[in-house]
Amino acid sequence: MGFFGKIFGGEKDNGPTPTRALNLQFSVTPENGERFAMLFQEAVQKNDNTELNYSVDTLDFVDNFLQRFKDEGLTVNDFAETIFVAGCYVGQVMINNNNGQWIQQEDAGLPTGITMMPLVVKLGEGRVADPITKAFKRFHNGEIDSVRYFYHVFTKVQ
């Protein structure tokens, strides 16, 4: 929504997350994180004829993919399940390249009041990342929320 729409009313910006329940193929559990990522990988192969191999360089494709559909005018509610599995793909890239694993949000040891998606990534160094929410933010906010940059911030050894 543009500046004048925010000032004078108009379509409400509901933020980066969907306002409806997601219709996902599997339950949202750590055991299914990789399965969700594979759904994205397979859909991209079938529809874009692009092979994603879980390398860090494929995160550029994810950034461009999300931007392309935003530019086509889709809303987060139109595209929510695809954004979710794209986020899982980002998470699986993090896991495969950094000794990580999928965990439930409640097992992340987050401070009181901090919430994430029900499924998050715990990296080998103990850092917890929420690539699914990041994918929703990337779709909603554009380049400023690059998933490739997100990857580098969370995987940088300090």
C-alpha positions as CSV (number, residue, x, y, z in Angstrom):
1,M,0.0,0.0,0.0
2,G,1.3,3.4,-0.9
3,F,1.8,6.4,1.3
4,F,-1.5,8.1,0.5
5,G,-3.4,4.8,1.2
6,K,-1.9,4.6,4.6
7,I,-2.8,8.2,5.4
8,F,-6.3,8.3,3.9
9,G,-7.4,4.7,4.3
10,G,-7.8,2.0,1.8
11,E,-6.5,-1.5,1.8
12,K,-5.1,-2.5,5.2
13,D,-1.6,-3.8,5.3
14,N,-1.8,-6.9,7.5
15,G,2.0,-7.4,7.6
16,P,4.1,-10.2,6.4
17,T,2.1,-13.2,7.7
18,P,-1.1,-14.6,6.3
19,T,-4.5,-13.8,8.0
20,R,-5.8,-17.2,7.2
21,A,-4.9,-20.8,8.2
22,L,-2.4,-22.5,6.0
23,N,-3.4,-25.6,4.1
24,L,-0.2,-27.6,4.3
25,Q,0.4,-31.2,3.1
26,F,2.1,-32.3,6.3
27,S,1.9,-31.5,10.0
28,V,4.4,-28.8,11.1
29,T,6.9,-30.9,12.9
30,P,10.7,-31.1,12.8
31,E,10.4,-34.5,11.0
32,N,8.6,-32.7,8.1
33,G,10.9,-29.7,7.7
34,E,12.9,-31.4,5.0
35,R,9.8,-32.7,3.4
36,F,8.4,-29.1,3.1
37,A,11.7,-28.0,1.6
38,M,11.5,-30.8,-1.0
39,L,8.0,-29.7,-2.0
40,F,9.5,-26.3,-2.9
41,Q,12.5,-27.9,-4.7
42,E,10.2,-30.2,-6.7
43,A,7.8,-27.4,-7.6
44,V,10.6,-25.2,-8.8
45,Q,12.0,-28.0,-10.9
46,K,8.6,-28.8,-12.5
47,N,7.4,-25.2,-13.1
48,D,10.7,-23.2,-13.6
49,N,12.9,-26.0,-14.9
50,T,15.4,-25.0,-12.3
51,E,17.3,-27.5,-10.1
52,L,17.8,-26.4,-6.5
53,N,20.6,-28.3,-4.8
54,Y,20.6,-26.8,-1.3
55,S,23.7,-24.8,-2.0
56,V,24.0,-21.3,-0.6
57,D,24.0,-19.8,-4.1
58,T,20.4,-21.1,-4.6
59,L,19.2,-18.6,-2.0
60,D,19.5,-15.9,-4.8
61,F,16.9,-17.9,-6.7
62,V,14.6,-17.9,-3.6
63,D,15.0,-14.1,-3.2
64,N,14.2,-13.6,-6.9
65,F,11.3,-16.1,-6.9
66,L,9.6,-14.4,-4.0
67,Q,10.1,-11.0,-5.6
68,R,8.7,-12.2,-8.9
69,F,5.4,-13.2,-7.5
70,K,5.1,-10.1,-5.3
71,D,5.7,-8.0,-8.5
72,E,3.0,-10.0,-10.2
73,G,0.6,-8.7,-7.6
74,L,0.0,-11.7,-5.4
75,T,-0.7,-11.2,-1.8
76,V,0.6,-13.1,1.2
77,N,-2.8,-14.9,1.5
78,D,-2.7,-15.9,-2.2
79,F,0.8,-17.3,-1.9
80,A,1.1,-18.4,1.8
81,E,1.8,-22.1,1.4
82,T,4.4,-21.5,-1.3
83,I,6.1,-18.9,0.9
84,F,6.1,-21.4,3.8
85,V,7.8,-24.1,1.8
86,A,10.3,-21.6,0.3
87,G,11.2,-20.7,3.9
88,C,11.6,-24.4,4.7
89,Y,14.0,-24.6,1.7
90,V,16.0,-21.7,3.1
91,G,16.0,-23.6,6.5
92,Q,17.2,-26.8,4.9
93,V,20.0,-24.9,3.2
94,M,21.0,-23.6,6.6
95,I,20.8,-27.1,8.1
96,N,22.7,-28.9,5.3
97,N,25.6,-26.4,5.3
98,N,25.9,-25.7,9.0
99,N,25.3,-28.9,11.0
100,G,21.8,-27.8,12.0
101,Q,18.4,-29.3,12.6
102,W,14.7,-28.5,12.6
103,I,13.2,-28.0,16.1
104,Q,9.8,-26.9,17.5
105,Q,9.7,-23.3,18.5
106,E,8.9,-24.3,22.1
107,D,12.2,-26.2,22.3
108,A,14.2,-23.2,21.2
109,G,14.6,-21.7,24.7
110,L,13.3,-18.3,23.6
111,P,12.9,-15.5,26.1
112,T,9.4,-14.9,27.4
113,G,7.3,-12.9,24.9
114,I,9.4,-13.9,21.8
115,T,7.6,-16.1,19.3
116,M,8.6,-17.6,16.0
117,M,7.0,-20.0,13.6
118,P,6.2,-23.4,15.1
119,L,9.1,-24.8,13.2
120,V,12.6,-23.2,13.4
121,V,16.2,-24.1,12.7
122,K,18.8,-24.7,15.4
123,L,22.4,-24.5,14.1
124,G,25.3,-26.4,15.4
125,E,26.6,-23.5,17.4
126,G,23.2,-23.3,19.2
127,R,21.8,-20.3,17.3
128,V,18.2,-20.4,16.5
129,A,16.8,-19.0,13.2
130,D,13.3,-18.6,11.8
131,P,13.7,-18.9,8.0
132,I,10.0,-19.4,7.4
133,T,9.1,-16.0,8.9
134,K,12.1,-14.6,7.0
135,A,10.5,-15.9,3.7
136,F,7.2,-14.2,4.6
137,K,9.1,-10.9,5.4
138,R,11.1,-11.2,2.2
139,F,7.9,-11.5,0.2
140,H,6.2,-8.7,2.1
141,N,9.1,-6.2,2.4
142,G,11.2,-7.0,-0.7
143,E,14.9,-6.9,-1.1
144,I,15.6,-5.3,2.4
145,D,14.7,-8.8,3.8
146,S,17.0,-10.9,1.6
147,V,17.1,-14.5,2.6
148,R,20.7,-14.8,1.4
149,Y,21.7,-12.0,3.7
150,F,19.7,-13.7,6.5
151,Y,21.6,-16.9,5.9
152,H,25.0,-15.2,6.1
153,V,24.0,-13.3,9.3
154,F,22.9,-16.5,11.1
155,T,25.7,-18.8,9.8
156,K,28.6,-16.4,10.3
157,V,30.9,-18.0,13.0
158,Q,31.6,-15.4,15.6
